Amino acid sequence: MHPHFRPNERVSLAIEDDGVAQVRLIRTDKLNALDEAMFAALLEAGQALYETRGLRAVVLAGEGRAFCAGIDLSLFSTLSSADAPKLAERTHGNANAYQQAAMQWRKLPVPVIAAIHGICFGGGLQLASGADIRIVAPDARLSVMEMKWGLVPDMAGFALWRGMVRDDLLRDLLYTAREFSGEEAGELGFATHVDPEPVERAVQIARAIAGQSPHAVRAAKELANRAGDAGTDEILLAESRAQDKLIGSRNQREAVESRMERRSPRFADP
C-alpha cells in the first residue's frame, strides 16, 4: 500500500520493489465508469505518484471486464446543473480536473504504460491516451464515443491524439462515434502494441524501463513531451542541455560500467 494514498473503492495503487507502480481501476460492477469519486481517486493516485521516491514506471489498467466504459451518466446531471463550475476554469495548471485525470499520466516524470482490455469508450479512451505507451487486447472494444451523447471529447483527447492518430481517421471516428476493435486500434494509431495479454506485456515493458538509468529516462520523457509543441531550434537546444546534464553523471557512468562489467546496474534515484 502506498503511504500517501488512501484505500478506496475506485482505484488501487501499489509500488513494486523495482519502482514500477501498479495502478488499477477497480469499480468493476460499473465497468470502471468515471464518476466524481473515480475522478477524485485518479487525481489522488496521480498526486501520490508525483510524491513517490524511486518511481521508475507506471502500469495503468482496469480490473474486471473492462478498462473503462467512459463517463458515468450520473455526471451529466452534475455538470449541467446551474451552479456547476464552468469546465473552462483551469484548476490544475493548464487543465480542469477531468482533463488532468488524463493529462497527469503525460505530466508524470516517468513513463506510463496503459493496458487495455474489454471496453474502452469515450473518457476511458482519453484516460488511456494520456499514457506514453498503450497495449491493447485484439478483441478490446474502443470508441471516441462523445458524439453519441451530443458532446465532444474534452478530457485532453484532442491534445493527446496529435501525432498519434492520422487527422482524417480521427475525424471519421469523432464524427461517427463508431466502435472499433483493438486490432484496428493498432492500425489507426491508438495502440502502440496489440497483444492478447496486455497487462503482462505492459509490465514487461515497465520493468525494462525500470532497468535503465532513471535520470536518462526522465530526460527522454521530458524531451518527447516537448517535441510535439516546440520549434526545431528549441528542441535542438533542449536535447543539448539534457545531454550536458547526463554526460559524466553518476548514473551515466554506471550505465557504461555495468555493461562493460556485464552486471546489473546500481542506479541512484532522482
N, C-alpha and C positions, 0 to 999 in steps of 0.2 A: 504494500500500500504506500502511496506517495504521501510524504509528511505534510505537503501543502494542499492536498486535495481531499475533500470530504466525501465519504461514500454516499452515493445517491442512486436513484432508480433509473437514471438515463444514460450515464457514461461511466465506464470503468477506466482506471489508469494504473499501470504497473511499470516499473523500471527494472529491466533485467541487469545482471551483473556486467554485461558488456556495454552498457549505456544505451541500449535500444529500448525505447518506450513503446508499450503496447496500449493503444487507446481503442476502446470498443464502445459502439453504440449498443445499449442493452435494453432498449424499450421494445422487446421482441413481440409483445402482444399487439403492438400497433405498427409493426414493420419498421420500427425506428423512426417514425414520423417526427417532424420537427415542430414541437410545441414550444411555448415560452420556457418551460422547465428544461427542455432539451437544449435550447439556445444558451440558457444560463449555464448549464452543465458543460457544454462545449467551451464556452468562454473561460470558465473556471479551470478546465483542463489545460487550455492553451496557456493561461497565465501561470499555472503550476509548472508547465514545461519550460517557460521562459526563465523561471527561477531555479531550474534543476541544474546543479553542478554535475559535470561529467556526462551530460547528454550527448549522444553521438548520432542518433537517427530515431525516427518515429514510424511505427506501423499503425495505420488508421483503418479500421474495419468495422463491420456490423455483425452482431450476433443474430442467431435465428435464421429466418428465411429471406432476409433482405439486407442490403447495405443501408438503404434509406429510401422510404417511399415518398419523400418530399415534405412539403408543408402540411401540417395538421390543419384540417379545415376549421378547427376552433380559432385559429389565428386570424381568419378573415374577419370575423366579427370584432375581434380585439383591435385590429389595425384600422378598421373602417369606422370605429366609434368617434363621436365628435371630439372627445377630449384626448384621443390618441396622439402622441407626439409625431411630428412630421418625419418621414423617413429621410428627408434631405438634411436633417440635423446631424452633424458629424460628432459622434460621441466617442469614437475610438480612432483618433488621429484623422486619417483620410476616409474613414468608413463609419457607417452606423453599426449597431450591434449585430444585425443579421448578415451584413457584408463581412464583418470582422470574423464571424464564425467560419467563413470560407477562407478569407484572406490571411487569417492568423497562421495557417499552415505554410503559406508562402513567406510570411514575415518571420517565422521562426528561423534562427540562425543555422539550424541543421536540416538535412534533407528529410522529407516526409514521403512515405510510400503508402498509397491507398490501395486496399484490396477489396474489389467489388464483386459481389455475387448477388443472385436473386434480382430484386427490384432496385433500381437507382433512377428515380424520377425527379425532375424539377429541381427543387432546392437540394436534394440529395446529390444530384449530378454536379451542381455548383460546389457543394461541400467537397466532393472528391476532386474537383478540378483545382482546388487550392493546393493539393499535394504536388510535389515535384515529379512524381512518377505514379502511374496508375496501372495496376494489374487487374484485368477484368476476366471473369469466367466467360467462356464462349457462349453459354446459354443464359447469361445475365440479360435482363430487360432494362433498357435505358430510354429516356425521353427528355428532350427540352420541352417540358410539359406546360409551361405557364400560360400559353395561348389558350389552352382548353378552359382556363378559368378567367379568360378575358384580361390577362395580365402579361407582363414582360419579365424575363429573368432580371432580378435585382439584388442577387446575393454575390455580386462581383463577377458573374459569369462573363459579361462582355469584356472585362479586363483580363480575366484568366484564359479565355479561349483564343485571344490574339496569338497567332503563330502556332496554335495547337490544331485548329480545325480550319480548313480552307473556307474562305469567306462565303462563297456561294453555297457550299454544302451546309454551312451553319445557318444561313438564311432559310434554306429549304426546311431544316429541322425546326427552326424558330417559328416560321410562319404556319407550318402544318401540324406541329406538335406530335408528329408520328413517332411510334415506338421503333427502336432498332435493337439488334442483338449485340452481345459482347463481341461476337465475331466481326460484325460490321463496325463496331466501335474502334476496332483495330485498324480497319481500312479508312475510317473517317478521321482518325487522329485523337479521339478521346482516350483510347487505350494505348499505353506505352507497350505493354505485352498482353497477349491473350493467353490465359493459362487456366486449365480446369481446377487447379489448386491455388487460387490467388493469394490466400494468406501465407501459405507455405513459401511461395515464390517471393512475396513481399518481405518476409522475414529473412529469407536467404540474401536478398539484395541489401536489406538493412544491416545485416551482420557483416557483409562485405564492406559496406561503407564504414562501419564501426571499427574496422581493422586498419583504416587509413589514418593519416595524420589529421587530427581534428581541426587544427588551425588551417590546413590547406583545404579541407572540405568546406569549412565555413567561408573561407575566402572565395572558393569556387561558387558557392551558392549566391553570395553577395554579387559577384560579377554576373552570374547568369540572370539574377533578378534585374540587374541594371540594364542588361543588354537590350531588352525589349523597348526601352524608352529613350535611352541615351544616344547622342550622336557619336559618330566614329571617333572624333578627337577625344571625347570624354571617356569612351570605352578603352581606347589605347592607353590613356594616362592611368585609368583605374587598374588595368592589368599590370602596368609597370609598378605602381605604388604597392599593389598587393604582393607582387613578387619581391620587391625590395624588402618587405617585412618578413617574407618567408625564407629567403636565401640565407643560409648560415644560422638560422634559428635552431633552437634545441631539437624541436620535433623534425625539422627538415634534415638535420644531421642524423637523427635517429632513424629516419626513413631509409636513408642511404646505408648507414652502418648495419642495420638489421638485415637488409637484403644481401649485403656483401658477406655478412657472417651467417646467413641462412638460418635466422632465428626469428621468433615472433617479436615485433616491435614493442617497446615500452614507452608509449607516448604520454606526455603531460597534458592534462586537460586545460582548456582556456579558462 
